[in-house]
Amino acid sequence: MDWKSFVKPDWKKVVLTVVIFAVATYLYSGWTVTHLADAVVYGFPLDFYFLGTYPCLIDGPQCPDTPSISYISLAVDIIFAYVIACALLTYMPKRRKG
């Protein structure tokens, strides 16, 4: 198998990419909500959206919630999910009919 056929998009890879991306983001955001009380984070393996409070000064008041969006992290997350989808669909054994 060559590299071009491995990454060539088709509808199965795109659908599986969306599913992997959505499930990983949902599970990771659920984990961060239970472990980080003052932050909402979306994205896995890189956080592409962060909403939370942080101290303005050391031992000072909390700054207001400020959303932060990283488009590079979003692109890396989508590429990561696509590579996993390609690997799963390429290396999973095919079912035989009949």
C-alpha positions as CSV (number, residue, x, y, z in Angstrom):
1,M,0.0,0.0,0.0
2,D,1.3,3.4,-0.9
3,W,0.9,6.7,1.0
4,K,-1.5,8.2,-1.5
5,S,-4.1,5.5,-1.2
6,F,-3.8,5.6,2.6
7,V,-4.8,9.3,2.8
8,K,-7.1,9.4,-0.2
9,P,-10.4,10.7,1.2
10,D,-13.7,8.8,0.8
11,W,-17.0,9.1,2.6
12,K,-16.2,6.3,5.1
13,K,-13.0,8.1,6.2
14,V,-14.7,11.5,6.5
15,V,-17.6,10.1,8.5
16,L,-15.3,8.2,10.8
17,T,-13.1,11.3,11.2
18,V,-16.1,13.3,12.4
19,V,-17.2,10.5,14.8
20,I,-13.7,10.2,16.3
21,F,-13.3,13.9,16.6
22,A,-16.7,14.4,18.2
23,V,-16.3,11.5,20.6
24,A,-12.8,12.4,21.7
25,T,-13.7,16.0,22.2
26,Y,-16.8,15.1,24.2
27,L,-15.0,12.6,26.4
28,Y,-12.1,14.9,27.1
29,S,-14.3,17.9,27.8
30,G,-16.2,15.8,30.3
31,W,-13.0,14.8,32.0
32,T,-11.8,18.3,32.2
33,V,-15.1,19.6,33.7
34,T,-14.8,17.0,36.5
35,H,-11.2,17.7,37.2
36,L,-10.8,21.4,36.4
37,A,-13.6,23.2,38.1
38,D,-13.1,26.6,36.6
39,A,-12.4,25.8,33.0
40,V,-14.2,24.5,29.9
41,V,-11.9,22.9,27.4
42,Y,-12.7,21.3,24.0
43,G,-10.3,19.4,21.8
44,F,-8.2,16.3,21.9
45,P,-5.1,15.8,21.8
46,L,-4.7,19.6,21.7
47,D,-7.1,22.1,23.3
48,F,-8.6,24.3,20.5
49,Y,-11.2,26.1,22.7
50,F,-10.6,27.2,26.3
51,L,-13.0,29.2,28.5
52,G,-11.9,29.7,32.1
53,T,-10.8,32.0,34.7
54,Y,-7.2,32.6,35.7
55,P,-5.6,34.8,38.4
56,C,-4.8,38.3,37.1
57,L,-2.1,38.7,39.7
58,I,-0.5,36.2,42.0
59,D,-2.9,35.8,44.9
60,G,-5.1,38.5,43.3
61,P,-8.6,38.6,42.0
62,Q,-9.9,36.3,39.3
63,C,-10.1,37.8,35.8
64,P,-13.4,37.4,33.9
65,D,-14.0,34.4,31.7
66,T,-12.1,34.9,28.5
67,P,-12.6,32.4,25.6
68,S,-9.5,31.4,23.7
69,I,-9.7,29.7,20.3
70,S,-6.7,28.2,18.5
71,Y,-7.3,27.3,14.9
72,I,-3.9,25.6,14.5
73,S,-4.8,23.2,17.4
74,L,-8.2,22.6,15.7
75,A,-6.5,21.7,12.4
76,V,-4.1,19.4,14.2
77,D,-7.0,17.7,16.0
78,I,-8.8,17.1,12.8
79,I,-5.7,15.8,11.0
80,F,-5.1,13.5,14.0
81,A,-8.6,12.1,13.8
82,Y,-8.3,11.7,10.1
83,V,-5.1,9.7,10.3
84,I,-6.7,7.4,13.0
85,A,-9.7,6.9,10.7
86,C,-7.4,6.1,7.8
87,A,-5.5,3.6,9.8
88,L,-8.6,2.0,11.2
89,L,-10.3,1.6,7.8
90,T,-7.1,0.4,6.2
91,Y,-5.9,-2.1,8.7
92,M,-9.1,-3.5,10.1
93,P,-10.0,-6.9,8.6
94,K,-12.6,-6.8,5.9
95,R,-15.8,-8.7,6.5
96,R,-16.6,-11.3,3.9
97,K,-20.1,-11.6,2.6
98,G,-21.7,-15.0,2.5
